[in-house]
Amino acid sequence: MKQSLIKVENLHKNYGKKLIFDNLSLEIFTENILGVFGFSGSGKTTFLNMICGFEKFSKGNILYRTYNKKKKESKYIPIFSNSKQIKSLIGFSTQEFSFYLELSVYDNLKYFGILHEIKLKDLKIQIDKILKILDLEESKNTLGMNLSEGMKKRLDIACALIHNPKILILDEPTANLDYQLRKSLLNYILKIHKSGIGVIFVSHFIEEMKEICTEFLLINSSHTKLVENTKSTDLKKVIEGLT
């Protein structure tokens, strides 16, 4: 029986009188690619920020499953109880690039690896692995500022993967990319997922989400709905039912 990495329990979030989430509960598994869809202002970024511990919620809880190597057992801990341990489980690539333009691809990865306190011997192995997954090996000495838009996005994702997280959170990763680059990036996301990393994928493009996501969280104010078995579901009808 598989165990979820994240449990969202009876979550409430409001800004003043505006209700964003009302009693939201769901489980997030590393075996899945969870697509998060919603119109502008619906609460997608708020959801991601709460999952990452960047923003507090009004009521409820978010729990992460952690593993104790000595005791050889796992347990769930609240998101704000051990921020360092929680952050080690999450890789987050935002809409804005987080890497340094004046550093090379390799040096960016090395810098973020050192921030995560990865031993230099292990860090070199991890960097080589990520460069291969994202086809950045031939560009490892290229400065960030000299990369194409598609390669910049791949480098940003690579930086989010440097500490080998359990789950990768992607906020609008295909925004501002043309059709071919979006298709290419989707293949890289699938490749990352097949390496054993769960994915939370936020996008405005329903059709591309349907290509890779195994379930959806459809957000529209308090009418949030988790949709599974997406291959047999008409998502457009579900979305219309939320409006």
N, C-alpha and C positions, 0 to 999 in steps of 0.2 A: 504493500500500500504506500503510494507516494505521499510525501508530506509537503505542504506549502512552505515557501520561504517567508511569505508575508501574510499576515492575517489583519484585515481591516474589520474592526468590530464596532457596529452601531455608531458610525462616525457622523458627527454634526459639525458644520462650519457655517458661520454667518459673519457678515460684515455689517455691524449695526443691525438694521431691520431686514437687510437683504439676506435670504437663506440661500447658501450655495449647495450644501449637501445636507440631506435629511435622513439620518439613520442608514447610512451606507455600510453594507457588509459584503466582503468578498475575500477570496483567498487567491494569492498569486503564486504560481508554480514556475520553477525554473524550466520545466519541460514545455512551457507554453510561450507563445509570442502574443502578448496582450496588446491589442490595438485600442487606443483611447481617442475617441472622436467627439467633437462638440463644436458648435459655432463660436465665434469670437465672444469672449466674456462669459462663456458658460461655466468655466471653472477648471479647464484642463491643466493650466499651469499651477493653479492652486493645489490640485490633486497631486501633481508631481512634487511640489514643494513640501507638502505634508508627508508624502512617502519617504522623502529624503531627510526629513527632520529639519527643514529650513523654515517651516511655518507651523505654528501651533493650531490645534483644532479646538472647537468649543466643547464638545463632549465625545465620548467613545474612546477608542484606543487603536493604535497600530503596533503590531507585534512582529518581531523578526525571529526566525529560528536560527539559533547559534549552536555550535558544536564544541563540546569540551573534550579535547583530545585525551587528557589524563583519565577522565571518568568514562570516556567513550560513550557519551550520551548527548543528546540534543535537547534544547529547551527553548521556549519562546520568551523573549524579553521585550519590554516596552521600548519604543523608539527613542525616548529621551533618557533612558536609564544608563546607557553606555554608548555615547556618541562615537567614540573611536572604533569600537567593535562593529557598530552598525555601518559606519562609513566604509569599513573594509569590505562590506558585502555589496556595496553599490558603486556602479560606474555611471556617471551622468554627463551626457553631451547636450549642452544647451543650444539655443538658436544662435547665440553669439559665440564665436570661436574663443576658446580659453587658452590656446597655446600662444607662444611668443613668436612674433613674425621675424625677429632678428636672430632667432636660433634655428639651427638645422632640424630636420625631422628627427634624426638620432638624438641630438642634444635636448630637444623638447621631451622626448620619451625618458631620457636619462634623468632630466631635472625632476619630472613628476614622479619617477620611480624613487628617487632619493627622498622626495617629500613624503612618500608612503613608507619610508624606512626599509626599503628592500635592500638586502645585502647585494653588493656590487657583482659578485659571482652569479647570483640568481637573477639579477637585473639584466645582465647581458643576455642570458638565455631567454628571458621573457621578452626583451626588446626584439630579438631575432625572430621569435615566434610570432609576435604581433605584426612585424614588418612583412612577414610571409603571408599571413592571413589576409592583410589588406593591400597586398601587392605594392608595397612602398620600399622594397629593398633597393631598387635602382635609384631611388630618390632620397636615400637616407642622409646624404650630405647636402641636400638642397635646402636653402633657407625657406622658412615658412612663407615669407612675403613673395617668393618666386614660384609658389605652387599654383596650379589651376584651382578653380573653385571646387571642383569635385575632389581633388587631392587634399585640399584644405579640410574639407569635411571628413575625409578618411583619417587625416592626422588627428583631428579633434576627437574622433571616436577612438583612435589608437591610444591617445592620452587617457581617455576614460577607462581603458582596458588594462592599463599598465600594472595595476595591483591585483589582477586576476579576480575581479568581482564575481559574485554569484548571479548578479542581474545587471543588465545594461539598460539605462533609461535614455531614450532618444526623443528629444523635444523638437518636432518639425525638422527632421534630418534632411528631407528632400526639398525644403523651401529654397527658392531662388535657383534651383537646378533645372536644366532642360530635360526633356523626356528621356533621352538616352542616358544621361547621367543619373536620373532617378531610377531607371531600370537597373543600371549597374550597381547603384548603392543598395538596392533591395537584395541583390544577389550576395553582396558582402554581409548584409545583416543576417541572411540565412546561413551563410558560412560561419559567422560568429556563433549563431545559435546552435549549429550542429557541433561546435566545439564544446558544448556543455553549459553555455551561459543563457539564462533566461533573458527575455527582452520585453520592455514596455515601450511601445512605439506610438507616438502622437503624430497625427497627420490630418490635413484637411482633405486629403485625396482618398476617398472611400475605395475606389477601384484598386489602387495600389496596395491599400491595407488588406483587401480581400485576397491578394496574391500570397501574402506571407503570414497573416495573423491566424491564430487558432481560436481566438475568442476576442470579443469586443466589450469595452466599457463605453456605452453611449451616454454622454453627459448633456443634460439640458436643464439647468437650474435644479430643482428638487426632484425632477423626473428621471433620475439616473437609472440605467438598466444594464445589467450584464447579460450579454448574448453569447451563448455557446453554440457549437456545431454550425459554424457560419456558412459552410458549404450548402446547407439546406435551408438557409434563412434569407429572405428578401430584406436586406438591411435597409433599403430605402423606405420600405413600408414601416419598419420598426422606428426609423428616425422620424418619419412623418407622424407617427403615433405619439412621439414625445413632444411635438410642437404644439 
